[in-house]
């Protein structure tokens, strides 16, 4: 539970980091995020003696193609998230990650043919109502929230079906993006990415991109190995809640009635979603207990 809280807290306060380097273009930040994450993951794989697990990935064309597709989605998600935070759309980013678990349920029904229970259906309808409310009130689609939610949900769906451990898988994803990041640095990066002329403070922030990216994922993986996935899911609202608090109280982003209504609809949907998940967990636990007793 400590690892889970740590992971989602780090994701929730990540905007504090990106706000420190608003003068750096989002594409440059993404470039640094890919390069320093790849380096850090390489060091960790060697230190933890997991580098040998990369052989299975390189030996399978299917695995490499699947991870390549996942890496494109992850890169797009990272880039949009950075841009949203530094363009003062933190509220909409937090809305995206509130919607994310509901999108997961919807994709499970659409692609994996998983049946939706009544409360899950109602949660999805409430999320849709929240999106429609924004469209009616502002005349625009909350595309940032929807794109963040959908890219991360599809990424999770792909990774769920790939038989690769988290750290080697993430390293492969960064390796796919690494040549493009290096090429961008050599040909298109702005003057803020010239680490030979930057002051030590800016260079320190840029190098920290690898830690900001990798540490929450490592904590998340540690939690996933130790506690039930259902329990882990109950912690996922820490991240967007912290973003919401930072956006409203620290960065003074406007929370007009229409946007608050949308958040309220999504929050109620998430409450129903969590209740349903907890009921399902308890029911499953009773079934397992009865089987064990019979044996």
C-alpha positions as CSV (number, residue, x, y, z in Angstrom):
1,X,0.0,0.0,0.0
2,X,2.9,2.3,0.7
3,X,4.3,1.7,-2.7
4,X,0.9,2.4,-4.3
5,X,0.5,5.7,-2.4
6,X,4.0,6.7,-3.3
7,X,3.4,6.0,-7.1
8,X,0.2,7.8,-7.4
9,X,1.4,10.7,-5.2
10,X,4.4,11.2,-7.5
11,X,2.2,11.2,-10.5
12,X,-0.1,13.7,-8.9
13,X,2.6,16.2,-8.0
14,X,4.5,15.7,-11.3
15,X,3.0,19.0,-12.6
16,X,5.1,20.8,-9.9
17,X,8.2,19.5,-11.8
18,X,6.9,20.5,-15.3
19,X,6.0,24.0,-14.0
20,X,9.7,24.5,-13.2
21,X,10.7,24.2,-16.9
22,X,7.9,26.1,-18.7
23,X,10.5,27.9,-20.8
24,X,11.5,24.6,-22.4
25,X,9.2,23.6,-25.3
26,X,7.1,20.5,-24.6
27,X,8.8,18.5,-27.4
28,X,12.2,19.2,-25.9
29,X,10.9,18.1,-22.5
30,X,9.6,14.9,-24.1
31,X,13.0,14.4,-25.7
32,X,14.8,14.7,-22.4
33,X,12.2,12.4,-20.7
34,X,12.9,9.7,-23.3
35,X,16.7,10.0,-23.3
36,X,17.2,10.1,-19.5
37,X,14.6,7.5,-18.8
38,X,16.3,5.1,-21.2
39,X,19.6,5.7,-19.5
40,X,18.2,5.3,-16.0
41,X,16.3,2.1,-17.0
42,X,19.4,0.7,-18.6
43,X,21.4,1.2,-15.4
44,X,18.6,-0.3,-13.3
45,X,18.3,-3.4,-15.5
46,X,22.0,-4.0,-15.2
47,X,22.1,-3.3,-11.5
48,X,19.1,-5.6,-10.8
49,X,20.4,-8.3,-13.3
50,X,17.4,-8.1,-15.5
51,X,19.1,-7.1,-18.7
52,X,19.0,-10.7,-19.9
53,X,15.2,-10.5,-20.0
54,X,15.6,-8.2,-23.1
55,X,16.6,-11.2,-25.2
56,X,13.1,-12.6,-25.2
57,X,11.8,-9.3,-26.5
58,X,14.4,-9.0,-29.3
59,X,13.7,-12.6,-30.2
60,X,10.0,-12.0,-30.9
61,X,8.9,-9.8,-33.8
62,X,5.4,-9.8,-32.4
63,X,6.5,-8.5,-29.0
64,X,8.6,-5.8,-30.6
65,X,5.8,-4.6,-32.8
66,X,3.3,-4.6,-29.9
67,X,5.8,-2.6,-27.7
68,X,6.5,-0.2,-30.5
69,X,2.7,0.5,-30.8
70,X,2.6,1.0,-27.0
71,X,5.5,3.3,-27.1
72,X,3.9,5.6,-29.7
73,X,0.8,5.9,-27.5
74,X,2.9,6.5,-24.4
75,X,4.9,9.1,-26.1
76,X,1.8,10.9,-27.4
77,X,0.3,10.8,-23.9
78,X,3.5,12.2,-22.3
79,X,3.7,15.0,-24.9
80,X,0.1,16.1,-24.5
81,X,0.3,15.9,-20.7
82,X,3.4,18.1,-20.6
83,X,1.8,20.6,-23.0
84,X,-1.4,20.7,-21.0
85,X,0.4,21.3,-17.7
86,X,2.6,24.1,-19.1
87,X,-0.3,25.7,-21.0
88,X,-2.5,25.9,-17.9
89,X,-4.8,23.1,-18.7
90,X,-4.1,21.1,-15.5
91,X,-7.8,20.8,-14.6
92,X,-8.6,19.2,-17.9
93,X,-5.6,16.9,-17.5
94,X,-6.9,15.8,-14.1
95,X,-10.3,15.2,-15.7
96,X,-8.7,12.9,-18.2
97,X,-7.1,10.7,-15.5
98,X,-10.4,10.6,-13.6
99,X,-12.1,9.4,-16.8
100,X,-9.4,6.9,-17.5
101,X,-10.7,3.9,-15.4
102,X,-14.2,4.4,-16.9
103,X,-12.6,4.3,-20.4
104,X,-10.9,1.1,-19.4
105,X,-14.2,-0.5,-18.6
106,X,-15.7,0.7,-21.9
107,X,-12.7,-0.7,-23.9
108,X,-13.0,-4.0,-22.1
109,X,-16.6,-4.2,-23.3
110,X,-15.9,-3.0,-26.8
111,X,-12.7,-4.9,-27.6
112,X,-12.4,-7.8,-25.0
113,X,-16.2,-8.5,-25.0
114,X,-16.3,-8.2,-21.3
115,X,-19.8,-7.8,-19.9
116,X,-20.6,-4.6,-18.1
117,X,-22.4,-4.9,-14.8
118,X,-25.3,-2.4,-14.1
119,X,-23.2,0.0,-11.9
120,X,-20.4,0.0,-14.5
121,X,-22.9,0.9,-17.3
122,X,-24.2,3.7,-15.1
123,X,-20.7,4.9,-14.4
124,X,-19.9,5.0,-18.1
125,X,-23.2,6.9,-18.8
126,X,-22.3,9.5,-16.1
127,X,-18.9,10.1,-17.7
128,X,-20.5,10.6,-21.1
129,X,-23.0,13.0,-19.5
130,X,-20.1,14.9,-18.1
131,X,-18.4,15.2,-21.5
132,X,-21.7,16.3,-23.1
133,X,-22.2,18.9,-20.4
134,X,-18.9,20.5,-21.3
135,X,-19.8,20.4,-25.0
136,X,-23.2,22.1,-24.4
137,X,-21.8,24.7,-22.0
138,X,-18.7,25.7,-23.9
139,X,-19.4,24.5,-27.4
140,X,-16.1,22.6,-27.5
141,X,-15.1,19.0,-26.9
142,X,-12.8,18.4,-23.9
143,X,-10.2,16.9,-26.3
144,X,-7.3,17.1,-23.9
145,X,-9.0,15.1,-21.2
146,X,-10.4,12.6,-23.7
147,X,-7.1,12.2,-25.6
148,X,-5.1,11.7,-22.3
149,X,-7.7,9.1,-21.1
150,X,-7.9,7.2,-24.4
151,X,-4.2,7.1,-25.2
152,X,-3.4,5.8,-21.7
153,X,-6.3,3.3,-21.7
154,X,-5.3,1.9,-25.1
155,X,-1.7,1.8,-24.0
156,X,-2.8,-0.2,-20.9
157,X,-4.9,-2.5,-23.0
158,X,-1.9,-3.3,-25.2
159,X,0.5,-3.8,-22.3
160,X,-2.1,-6.0,-20.6
161,X,-1.9,-8.5,-23.5
162,X,1.9,-8.5,-23.8
163,X,3.7,-11.2,-21.7
164,X,6.6,-8.9,-20.7
165,X,7.6,-7.7,-17.3
166,X,7.1,-4.0,-16.6
167,X,10.8,-2.8,-16.4
168,X,12.1,-4.6,-19.5
169,X,8.9,-3.6,-21.3
170,X,9.3,0.1,-20.4
171,X,12.9,0.0,-21.4
172,X,12.0,-1.4,-24.8
173,X,9.4,1.3,-25.2
174,X,12.0,4.0,-24.5
175,X,14.4,2.3,-26.9
176,X,11.8,2.6,-29.7
177,X,11.5,6.4,-29.1
178,X,15.2,6.9,-28.3
179,X,16.5,7.3,-32.0
180,X,13.8,9.9,-32.7
181,X,14.7,11.7,-29.5
182,X,18.4,11.8,-30.4
183,X,17.6,12.9,-33.9
184,X,15.4,15.6,-32.6
185,X,18.0,16.8,-30.2
186,X,20.6,16.9,-33.0
187,X,18.5,18.8,-35.5
188,X,15.5,20.5,-34.0
189,X,15.9,21.1,-30.2
190,X,15.8,24.7,-28.9
191,X,18.6,26.5,-27.2
192,X,17.2,25.5,-23.8
193,X,18.3,22.0,-24.6
194,X,22.0,22.9,-25.1
195,X,23.4,21.5,-21.9
196,X,26.8,23.1,-22.6
197,X,25.5,26.6,-22.4
198,X,22.6,26.1,-19.8
199,X,23.1,27.0,-16.2
200,X,23.5,24.1,-13.8
201,X,20.0,24.6,-12.4
202,X,18.2,24.1,-15.7
203,X,20.4,21.1,-16.6
204,X,19.6,19.6,-13.2
205,X,15.8,19.9,-14.0
206,X,16.3,18.4,-17.4
207,X,18.3,15.4,-16.1
208,X,15.6,14.9,-13.4
209,X,13.1,14.1,-16.3
210,X,14.3,10.5,-16.1
211,X,13.7,10.2,-12.4
212,X,10.3,11.9,-12.7
213,X,9.3,9.4,-15.4
214,X,10.8,6.2,-13.9
215,X,10.4,6.3,-10.2
216,X,6.5,6.3,-10.1
217,X,6.5,3.4,-12.5
218,X,8.9,1.4,-10.3
219,X,6.8,2.1,-7.2
220,X,3.7,1.1,-9.1
221,X,5.3,-2.1,-10.2
222,X,6.4,-2.9,-6.7
223,X,2.9,-2.3,-5.4
224,X,1.3,-4.4,-8.2
225,X,3.4,-7.4,-7.1
226,X,2.5,-7.1,-3.4
227,X,-1.2,-6.2,-3.2
228,X,-4.4,-7.2,-5.0
229,X,-5.1,-5.4,-8.3
230,X,-8.5,-4.3,-7.1
231,X,-6.9,-2.8,-4.0
232,X,-4.3,-1.0,-6.2
233,X,-7.1,0.4,-8.3
234,X,-8.6,2.2,-5.3
235,X,-5.5,4.3,-5.0
236,X,-5.5,5.6,-8.6
237,X,-7.7,8.6,-7.7
238,X,-4.8,10.1,-5.6
239,X,-3.1,11.3,-8.8
240,X,-5.9,13.3,-10.5
241,X,-7.1,14.6,-7.1
242,X,-3.7,16.1,-6.3
243,X,-3.6,17.6,-9.8
244,X,-7.1,19.1,-9.2
245,X,-6.0,20.6,-5.9
246,X,-2.8,22.1,-7.5
247,X,-4.7,23.5,-10.5
248,X,-7.4,25.2,-8.4
249,X,-5.6,26.3,-5.3
250,X,-2.0,26.8,-6.3
251,X,-2.2,27.8,-10.0
252,X,-5.6,29.4,-9.8
253,X,-7.1,27.8,-12.9
254,X,-10.8,28.8,-13.3
255,X,-13.3,26.2,-12.1
256,X,-16.6,27.6,-13.5
257,X,-19.9,25.9,-12.7
258,X,-20.1,23.9,-16.0
259,X,-16.7,22.4,-15.4
260,X,-17.5,21.7,-11.8
261,X,-20.7,19.9,-12.9
262,X,-18.7,17.7,-15.2
263,X,-16.3,16.8,-12.4
264,X,-19.2,16.0,-10.1
265,X,-20.7,13.7,-12.7
266,X,-17.4,11.9,-13.2
267,X,-16.8,11.7,-9.4
268,X,-20.2,10.1,-8.9
269,X,-19.4,7.7,-11.7
270,X,-16.1,6.8,-10.1
271,X,-17.8,6.2,-6.8
272,X,-20.2,3.8,-8.3
273,X,-17.3,2.2,-10.2
274,X,-15.3,1.7,-7.0
275,X,-18.4,0.3,-5.1
276,X,-18.9,-2.2,-8.0
277,X,-15.2,-3.2,-8.0
278,X,-15.3,-3.7,-4.2
279,X,-18.4,-5.8,-4.4
280,X,-16.9,-7.9,-7.2
281,X,-13.7,-8.4,-5.2
282,X,-15.7,-9.5,-2.1
283,X,-17.8,-11.9,-4.2
284,X,-14.7,-13.4,-5.8
285,X,-13.0,-13.8,-2.4
286,X,-16.0,-15.7,-1.0
287,X,-16.0,-18.1,-4.0
288,X,-12.2,-18.7,-3.5
289,X,-12.8,-19.3,0.2
290,X,-15.6,-21.8,-0.4
291,X,-13.4,-23.7,-2.9
292,X,-10.5,-23.9,-0.5
293,X,-12.9,-25.1,2.3
294,X,-14.3,-27.8,0.1
295,X,-10.8,-29.0,-0.8
